[in-house]
Amino acid sequence: MRRAVCSGSFDPVTNGHIDIFERAAHLADELLVCVFENVAKKPFFPVDDRCDLIRKATRHIPNVRVDSFSGLITEYMKKAGAQIIVRGVRSVKDLEYEQNEAYMIRHLEPEIDTVFLLTRPSYSFVSSSGIRELAAFGGSVHGLVPDCVERAIQERRQSRKGC
């Protein structure tokens, strides 16, 4: 079975991520969407919530499995038996960063290939950090994130108003 991995913090998952998942799902028999915890950042949503939101948002993609992991991506890929890592690229800046990451992955595990998918222009300005900023200031995230994420953000706002 050919397995591919899309990894990230996905905090929160955006419609740009979902578009990459949909397209990456055609590259393998199984696409593992792996949520990594970034210990350097305070999360907007806990890892388990992010996994649940991604599961809801990808129900229409039959060969997607959502997982979480803490550690090196190469360790996760070996454990999962995955051969391909898929990365979305929005800009030249993203490409430069992702290229260096791909070189490091290749150094650690020569049998792992990295595939870059260009983000559709309609999502090129969408980022999780931008969504978090919009949400923090009460801005609309409609059309930028899956409906389940928009609802979760609204629920989070309501719960914080009660404090």
N, CA and C of each residue as an Amber inpcrd file, in Angstrom:
protein
   489
   0.8420000  -1.1820000   0.0000000   0.0000000   0.0000000   0.0000000
   0.8850000   1.2430000   0.0000000   0.5880000   2.1580000  -0.8840000
   1.3490000   3.4090000  -0.9840000   0.7110000   4.4410000  -0.0530000
   1.5040000   4.9210000   0.9200000   1.0110000   5.8940000   1.8950000
   1.7530000   7.2130000   1.7390000   0.9820000   8.2820000   1.8390000
   1.5460000   9.6310000   1.8290000   1.1320000  10.3270000   3.1220000
   1.9250000  11.3040000   3.5200000   1.6640000  12.0550000   4.7460000
   1.6010000  13.5400000   4.4300000   0.5780000  14.2020000   4.9640000
   0.5230000  15.6640000   5.0340000   0.6230000  15.9890000   6.5130000
   1.6510000  16.6920000   6.8920000   1.8390000  16.9920000   8.3110000
   1.8340000  18.4930000   8.5390000   1.4740000  18.8710000   9.7370000
   1.4760000  20.2760000  10.1110000   0.8290000  20.4450000  11.4610000
   0.7850000  21.6830000  11.9310000   0.0900000  21.9310000  13.1970000
  -1.4050000  22.1240000  12.9500000  -1.7810000  22.6270000  11.7890000
  -3.1860000  22.7840000  11.3960000  -3.9930000  23.4230000  12.5270000
  -3.5260000  24.5700000  12.9930000  -4.1160000  25.2230000  14.1600000
  -4.6350000  26.6140000  13.8190000  -5.8060000  26.6820000  13.1750000
  -6.7080000  25.6010000  12.7780000  -6.4910000  25.1910000  11.3210000
  -7.1530000  24.0980000  10.9420000  -7.1310000  23.6660000   9.5490000
  -7.9090000  24.6990000   8.7270000  -7.4210000  24.9850000   7.5300000
  -8.0520000  25.9780000   6.6540000  -8.5700000  25.3050000   5.3880000
  -9.3210000  26.0600000   4.6090000  -9.7730000  25.5290000   3.3180000
  -8.5970000  25.2880000   2.3790000  -7.5190000  26.0300000   2.5490000
  -6.3100000  25.7710000   1.7630000  -5.7260000  24.4060000   2.0850000
  -5.7020000  24.0530000   3.3680000  -5.2380000  22.7170000   3.7620000
  -6.1410000  21.6430000   3.1620000  -7.4500000  21.8430000   3.2690000
  -8.3990000  20.8420000   2.7600000  -8.1910000  20.6380000   1.2650000
  -7.9600000  21.7110000   0.5360000  -7.6940000  21.6020000  -0.9040000
  -6.4440000  20.7540000  -1.1640000  -5.4040000  20.9700000  -0.3880000
  -4.1810000  20.1660000  -0.5350000  -4.4750000  18.7070000  -0.1960000
  -5.2410000  18.4510000   0.8740000  -5.5840000  17.0680000   1.2360000
  -6.3470000  16.3820000   0.1010000  -7.3140000  17.0880000  -0.4710000
  -8.1060000  16.5060000  -1.5640000  -7.2150000  16.1190000  -2.7340000
  -6.2980000  16.9850000  -3.0790000  -5.4200000  16.7280000  -4.2210000
  -4.3640000  15.6770000  -3.8900000  -3.8410000  15.7120000  -2.6690000
  -2.8220000  14.7360000  -2.2540000  -3.4060000  13.3330000  -2.1390000
  -4.6770000  13.2320000  -1.8370000  -5.3190000  11.9240000  -1.6780000
  -5.2640000  11.1040000  -2.9630000  -5.1190000  11.7720000  -4.1040000
  -5.0220000  11.0720000  -5.3900000  -3.6260000  10.4990000  -5.6400000
  -2.6600000  10.8790000  -4.8230000  -1.2780000  10.4500000  -5.0300000
  -0.9370000   9.1360000  -4.3350000  -1.8330000   8.6670000  -3.4740000
  -1.5210000   7.4690000  -2.6830000  -2.8000000   6.6920000  -2.3850000
  -2.6050000   5.4600000  -1.9540000  -3.7470000   4.6460000  -1.5310000
  -4.3400000   5.1760000  -0.2300000  -3.4630000   5.6820000   0.6290000
  -3.9060000   6.2360000   1.9030000  -3.1370000   7.5220000   2.1720000
  -3.8750000   8.5640000   2.5630000  -3.2610000   9.8310000   2.9470000
  -3.4110000   9.9830000   4.4520000  -2.2850000  10.0740000   5.1250000
  -2.2700000  10.2840000   6.5680000  -2.0890000  11.7750000   6.8260000
  -3.0710000  12.3920000   7.4410000  -2.9580000  13.7850000   7.8490000
  -2.5130000  13.7470000   9.3010000  -1.2890000  14.1730000   9.5270000
  -0.6820000  14.0490000  10.8500000  -0.5470000  15.4230000  11.5000000
  -1.2060000  15.5730000  12.6380000  -1.1680000  16.8200000  13.3920000
   0.0040000  16.7510000  14.3640000   0.9350000  17.6610000  14.1770000
   2.0910000  17.7520000  15.0650000   1.8760000  18.9080000  16.0280000
   2.3020000  18.7030000  17.2440000   2.2180000  19.7650000  18.2320000
   3.4920000  20.5850000  18.1650000   3.3270000  21.8870000  17.9790000
   4.4670000  22.7940000  17.9560000   4.6830000  23.2910000  19.3830000
   5.6900000  22.7500000  20.0430000   5.9330000  23.0900000  21.4460000
   6.3480000  24.5500000  21.6280000   6.7470000  25.2110000  20.5580000
   7.1630000  26.6070000  20.6420000   5.9680000  27.5650000  20.6260000
   4.7760000  27.0530000  20.3140000   3.5960000  27.9080000  20.2120000
   2.5340000  27.4820000  21.2170000   1.7760000  28.4690000  21.7020000
   0.6030000  28.1650000  22.5190000  -0.5350000  27.8730000  21.5390000
  -1.1260000  26.6880000  21.6230000  -2.1290000  26.3280000  20.6170000
  -3.4430000  27.0900000  20.7730000  -4.0760000  27.3330000  19.6440000
  -5.4130000  27.9160000  19.6080000  -6.4190000  26.8320000  19.9800000
  -6.2660000  25.6490000  19.3490000  -7.0660000  24.4680000  19.6680000
  -6.1250000  23.3620000  20.1370000  -6.5270000  22.5770000  21.1440000
  -5.7120000  21.4210000  21.5380000  -5.5930000  20.4180000  20.3830000
  -4.5640000  19.5890000  20.4150000  -4.3060000  18.6250000  19.3400000
  -5.5180000  17.7390000  19.0740000  -6.1420000  17.2160000  20.1200000
  -7.2950000  16.3280000  19.9170000  -8.4340000  17.0430000  19.1980000
  -8.6710000  18.3000000  19.5410000  -9.7160000  19.0760000  18.8570000
  -9.3540000  19.2950000  17.3920000  -8.0810000  19.5870000  17.1300000
  -7.6510000  19.7750000  15.7390000  -7.8680000  18.5030000  14.9340000
  -7.5300000  17.3630000  15.5280000  -7.7450000  16.0800000  14.8370000
  -9.2230000  15.8710000  14.5440000 -10.0800000  16.1380000  15.5280000
 -11.5240000  15.9740000  15.3270000 -12.0400000  16.8950000  14.2230000
 -11.5840000  18.1370000  14.2200000 -12.0230000  19.0840000  13.1900000
 -11.5760000  18.6310000  11.8000000 -10.3640000  18.1250000  11.6970000
  -9.8760000  17.6390000  10.3980000 -10.6750000  16.4150000   9.9640000
 -10.9850000  15.5190000  10.8960000 -11.8080000  14.3450000  10.5500000
 -13.1570000  14.7800000   9.9840000 -13.7860000  15.7460000  10.6400000
 -15.0840000  16.2470000  10.1630000 -14.9460000  16.8770000   8.7820000
 -13.8920000  17.6620000   8.5980000 -13.7160000  18.4110000   7.3460000
 -13.2650000  17.5410000   6.1810000 -12.7880000  16.3240000   6.4680000
 -12.2940000  15.4440000   5.3950000 -13.1450000  14.1880000   5.2250000
 -14.3260000  14.1790000   5.8110000 -15.1990000  12.9950000   5.6860000
 -15.4590000  12.6170000   4.2320000 -15.4350000  13.5940000   3.3640000
 -15.7230000  13.3530000   1.9410000 -14.5310000  12.7540000   1.1880000
 -13.3880000  12.6220000   1.8380000 -12.2000000  12.0480000   1.2000000
 -12.0020000  10.6530000   1.7970000 -12.3750000   9.6060000   1.0580000
 -12.4280000   8.2680000   1.6540000 -11.0960000   7.6890000   2.1160000
  -9.9910000   8.0910000   1.5220000  -8.7120000   7.4660000   1.8750000
  -7.8590000   8.3090000   2.8220000  -8.5040000   9.2270000   3.5570000
  -7.7820000  10.0470000   4.5340000  -7.9350000   9.4450000   5.9250000
  -6.8080000   9.3820000   6.6300000  -6.8020000   8.9910000   8.0400000
  -6.0790000  10.0920000   8.8060000  -6.6570000  10.5110000   9.9160000
  -6.0920000  11.6000000  10.7170000  -5.4150000  11.0050000  11.9470000
  -4.2400000  11.5330000  12.2450000  -3.4250000  11.0180000  13.3370000
  -2.6990000  12.1960000  13.9810000  -2.0850000  11.9610000  15.1240000
  -1.2340000  12.9870000  15.7440000   0.0650000  12.3250000  16.1780000
   1.0840000  13.1570000  16.3420000   2.4020000  12.6280000  16.6830000
   3.2400000  13.7430000  17.2760000   4.1410000  13.3620000  18.1460000
   5.1060000  14.2980000  18.7000000   6.4820000  13.7010000  18.4510000
   7.2920000  14.3750000  17.6970000   8.6200000  13.8680000  17.3600000
   8.9760000  14.2440000  15.9400000   9.9440000  13.5530000  15.3940000
  10.3950000  13.8320000  14.0290000   9.4340000  13.2340000  13.0080000
   9.1890000  13.9510000  11.9340000   8.3220000  13.4500000  10.8670000
   8.8610000  12.1440000  10.2980000  10.1720000  12.0080000  10.2290000
  10.7470000  10.7700000   9.6900000  10.4240000   9.5780000  10.5880000
  10.3920000   9.7930000  11.9050000  10.0080000   8.7180000  12.8310000
   8.5630000   8.3040000  12.5850000   7.7000000   9.2980000  12.4430000
   6.2870000   8.9980000  12.1940000   6.1220000   8.2330000  10.8840000
   6.8110000   8.6710000   9.8560000   6.6630000   8.0370000   8.5470000
   7.1490000   6.5940000   8.5670000   8.2450000   6.3350000   9.2610000
   8.7200000   4.9470000   9.3830000   7.6860000   4.0960000  10.1100000
   7.1680000   4.6210000  11.2120000   6.1630000   3.9030000  12.0000000
   4.9110000   3.6100000  11.1570000   4.5180000   4.5790000  10.3330000
   3.2960000   4.4490000   9.5310000   3.5180000   3.7110000   8.2120000
   4.7690000   3.4880000   7.8460000   5.0600000   2.8420000   6.5660000
   4.7770000   3.7450000   5.3780000   4.9960000   5.0430000   5.5560000
   4.7320000   6.0270000   4.4930000   6.0060000   6.3330000   3.7200000
   5.8600000   6.5490000   2.4230000   7.0030000   6.7970000   1.5440000
   7.0490000   8.2220000   0.9880000   5.9320000   8.9370000   1.0830000
   5.8210000  10.2590000   0.4530000   5.3370000  11.2640000   1.4890000
   5.9600000  12.4270000   1.4970000   5.4370000  13.5420000   2.2780000
   4.9770000  14.6040000   1.2860000   3.7810000  15.1140000   1.5000000
   3.1950000  16.1140000   0.6070000   3.1380000  17.4320000   1.3520000
   3.6360000  18.4730000   0.7110000   3.6590000  19.8040000   1.3120000
   2.9900000  20.7980000   0.3760000   2.1210000  21.6180000   0.9390000
   1.5150000  22.7050000   0.1820000   2.4380000  23.9060000   0.1840000
   2.5060000  24.5810000  -0.9490000   3.3990000  25.7370000  -1.0920000
   2.5790000  26.9170000  -1.6140000   2.5530000  28.0110000  -0.8360000
   1.8020000  29.2060000  -1.2230000   2.6470000  30.2300000  -1.9630000
   3.9480000  30.2440000  -1.6730000   4.7870000  31.3250000  -2.1890000
   6.2280000  30.8470000  -2.3350000   7.0510000  31.6980000  -2.9130000
   8.4780000  31.4040000  -3.0370000   9.0950000  31.2570000  -1.6460000
   8.6470000  32.0780000  -0.7140000   9.1450000  31.9870000   0.6640000
   8.8220000  30.6100000   1.2510000   7.5820000  30.1360000   1.0500000
   7.2190000  28.7900000   1.5100000   8.1010000  27.7390000   0.8520000
   8.3180000  27.8850000  -0.4510000   9.1120000  26.8990000  -1.1860000
  10.5280000  26.8140000  -0.6310000  11.1240000  27.9610000  -0.3590000
  12.4890000  27.9650000   0.1780000  12.5450000  27.2260000   1.5160000
  11.5920000  27.5040000   2.3860000  11.5400000  26.8310000   3.6830000
  11.3150000  25.3320000   3.5030000  10.3200000  24.9700000   2.6960000
   9.9690000  23.5600000   2.5000000  11.0790000  22.7880000   1.7890000
  11.7990000  23.4550000   0.9030000  12.9160000  22.8040000   0.2120000
  13.9890000  22.3990000   1.2240000  14.3210000  23.2960000   2.1370000
  15.3120000  22.9710000   3.1690000  14.8350000  21.8320000   4.0620000
  13.5500000  21.8420000   4.4020000  12.9820000  20.7420000   5.1900000
  13.0860000  19.4260000   4.4200000  12.7810000  19.4650000   3.1280000
  12.8460000  18.2560000   2.2920000  14.2690000  17.7170000   2.2280000
  15.2490000  18.6030000   2.1340000  16.6430000  18.1620000   2.1180000
  17.0160000  17.4680000   3.4330000  16.5410000  18.0160000   4.5480000
  16.8330000  17.4070000   5.8490000  16.1560000  16.0420000   5.9590000
  14.9130000  15.9520000   5.5250000  14.2060000  14.6660000   5.5520000
  14.9420000  13.6510000   4.6880000  15.3650000  14.0760000   3.5100000
  16.0900000  13.1920000   2.5860000  17.4100000  12.7340000   3.2050000
  18.0660000  13.6340000   3.9370000  19.3120000  13.2820000   4.6230000
  19.0580000  12.2080000   5.6900000  17.9760000  12.3820000   6.4500000
  17.6580000  11.4390000   7.5270000  17.1120000  10.1120000   7.0070000
  16.2910000  10.1710000   5.9710000  15.6370000   8.9750000   5.4100000
  15.6390000   9.0730000   3.8860000  16.6790000   8.5790000   3.2210000
  16.8160000   8.7330000   1.7670000  15.6670000   8.1510000   0.9360000
  14.9070000   7.2120000   1.5010000  13.8310000   6.6010000   0.7160000
  12.5320000   7.4180000   0.7400000  12.4760000   8.4860000   1.5280000
  11.2740000   9.3260000   1.5860000  11.3790000  10.4330000   0.5440000
  10.3370000  10.5410000  -0.2710000  10.2610000  11.6060000  -1.2730000
   9.2980000  12.6870000  -0.8100000   9.6270000  13.9310000  -1.1210000
   8.7540000  15.0610000  -0.8250000   8.1350000  15.5430000  -2.1270000
   6.8200000  15.7300000  -2.0990000   6.0760000  16.2370000  -3.2500000
   5.4910000  17.5880000  -2.8460000   5.6940000  18.5930000  -3.6880000
   5.1530000  19.9270000  -3.4290000   3.9260000  20.1450000  -4.2990000
   2.8480000  20.5920000  -3.6790000   1.6450000  20.9770000  -4.4100000
   1.4560000  22.4790000  -4.2430000   1.3240000  23.1710000  -5.3630000
   1.0970000  24.6110000  -5.2990000  -0.3220000  24.8880000  -4.8300000
  -0.4320000  25.8010000  -3.8960000  -1.7370000  26.2100000  -3.4050000
  -2.4920000  26.9130000  -4.5250000  -3.7840000  26.6700000  -4.5790000
  -4.6030000  27.3920000  -5.5620000  -4.5460000  28.8830000  -5.2340000
  -4.5400000  29.7380000  -6.2640000  -4.4580000  31.1800000  -6.0110000
  -5.5170000  31.6960000  -5.0300000  -6.7000000  31.1070000  -5.0580000
  -7.7740000  31.5760000  -4.1680000  -7.4670000  31.3320000  -2.6890000
  -6.4890000  30.4770000  -2.3990000  -6.1060000  30.2030000  -1.0090000
  -4.6940000  30.6890000  -0.6810000  -4.0480000  31.3590000  -1.5950000
  -2.6350000  31.7030000  -1.4090000  -2.3880000  32.6720000  -0.2490000
  -3.4100000  33.3820000   0.1720000  -3.2490000  34.3340000   1.2770000
  -3.7310000  33.7690000   2.6140000  -4.2510000  32.5490000   2.6020000
  -4.8440000  31.9610000   3.8060000  -3.7820000  31.1920000   4.5910000
  -3.6670000  31.5090000   5.8690000  -2.7490000  30.7850000   6.7540000
  -3.4280000  30.5840000   8.1020000  -3.0150000  29.5670000   8.8120000
  -3.5680000  29.3280000  10.1490000  -3.2950000  30.5080000  11.0770000
  -2.1000000  31.0800000  10.9820000  -1.7840000  32.2220000  11.8540000
  -2.6790000  33.4130000  11.5260000  -2.9670000  33.6210000  10.2540000
  -3.8860000  34.6880000   9.8600000  -5.2930000  34.4410000  10.3770000
  -5.7300000  33.1840000  10.3310000  -7.0540000  32.8200000  10.8520000
  -7.1010000  33.0640000  12.3600000  -6.0560000  32.6760000  13.0710000
  -6.0160000  32.9020000  14.5250000  -6.1080000  34.3930000  14.8450000
  -5.4140000  35.2060000  14.0560000  -5.4530000  36.6510000  14.2890000
  -6.8460000  37.2030000  14.0190000  -7.4470000  36.7970000  12.8950000
  -8.8190000  37.2290000  12.6040000  -9.7550000  36.8350000  13.7380000
  -9.6420000  35.5890000  14.1750000 -10.5190000  35.0850000  15.2300000
 -10.3210000  35.8530000  16.5360000  -9.0850000  36.1650000  16.8650000
  -8.7840000  36.8690000  18.1150000  -9.4200000  38.2530000  18.1580000
  -9.5580000  38.8690000  16.9940000 -10.1160000  40.2170000  16.9330000
 -11.5630000  40.2420000  16.4550000 -12.1910000  39.0640000  16.4100000
 -13.6050000  39.0030000  16.0590000 -13.9060000  39.1250000  14.5840000
 -12.8970000  38.9800000  13.7330000 -13.1140000  39.0610000  12.2870000
 -13.7740000  37.8080000  11.7440000 -14.3540000  37.9370000  10.5790000
 -15.0260000  36.8060000   9.9380000 -14.0090000  35.8770000   9.2770000
 -14.1720000  34.5870000   9.5350000 -13.3350000  33.5730000   8.8910000
 -14.1550000  32.7780000   7.8750000 -15.3590000  33.2440000   7.6140000
 -16.2620000  32.5520000   6.6930000 -15.6090000  32.4030000   5.3130000
 -15.6630000  31.1850000   4.7830000 -15.0940000  30.9040000   3.4680000
 -13.6000000  30.6150000   3.4880000 -12.9620000  30.8410000   4.6190000
 -11.5220000  30.6060000   4.7370000 -11.2120000  29.2920000   5.4430000
 -12.1750000  28.8170000   6.2180000 -12.0250000  27.5710000   6.9720000
 -13.2640000  26.7100000   6.7380000 -13.1640000  25.4030000   6.9650000
 -14.3530000  24.5580000   6.8680000 -15.4300000  25.0290000   7.8570000
 -16.6800000  24.7290000   7.5490000 -17.7930000  25.1580000   8.3990000
 -17.6250000  24.6960000   9.8440000 -17.1530000  23.4640000  10.0430000
 -16.9850000  22.9520000  11.4110000 -15.9530000  23.7730000  12.1900000
 -14.9410000  24.2700000  11.5140000 -13.9230000  25.1010000  12.1710000
 -14.5080000  26.4710000  12.4930000 -15.2750000  27.0230000  11.5590000
 -15.9190000  28.3120000  11.8140000 -16.8170000  28.2140000  13.0540000
 -17.5950000  27.1280000  13.1560000 -18.4630000  26.9320000  14.3300000
 -17.6280000  26.7950000  15.6090000 -16.5300000  26.0500000  15.5440000
 -15.6690000  25.8670000  16.7230000 -15.0690000  27.1970000  17.1740000
 -14.7010000  28.0300000  16.2230000 -14.1580000  29.3560000  16.5600000
 -15.2460000  30.2010000  17.2200000 -16.4640000  30.1580000  16.6650000
 -17.5720000  30.9210000  17.2560000 -17.8790000  30.4340000  18.6730000
 -17.8680000  29.1110000  18.8710000 -18.1070000  28.5510000  20.2090000
 -17.0210000  28.9920000  21.1820000 -15.8060000  29.0240000  20.7100000
 -14.6860000  29.4470000  21.5600000 -14.8520000  30.9150000  21.9580000
 -15.2650000  31.7470000  20.9900000 -15.5090000  33.1660000  21.3020000
 -16.5910000  33.3000000  22.3680000 -17.6830000  32.5350000  22.2120000
 -18.7930000  32.6060000  23.1660000 -18.3490000  32.1740000  24.5620000
 -17.5520000  31.1180000  24.6370000 -17.1080000  30.6300000  25.9480000
 -16.1650000  31.6260000  26.6210000 -15.4130000  32.3570000  25.8370000
 -14.4840000  33.3510000  26.4120000 -15.2200000  34.6080000  26.8660000
 -16.3540000  34.9010000  26.2090000 -17.1370000  36.0680000  26.6230000
 -17.7310000  35.8600000  28.0070000 -17.9690000  34.6010000  28.3520000
 -18.5650000  34.2820000  29.6420000 -17.6110000  34.4330000  30.8140000
 -16.3260000  34.6410000  30.5550000 -15.3330000  34.7340000  31.6480000
 -15.3970000  36.0640000  32.3520000
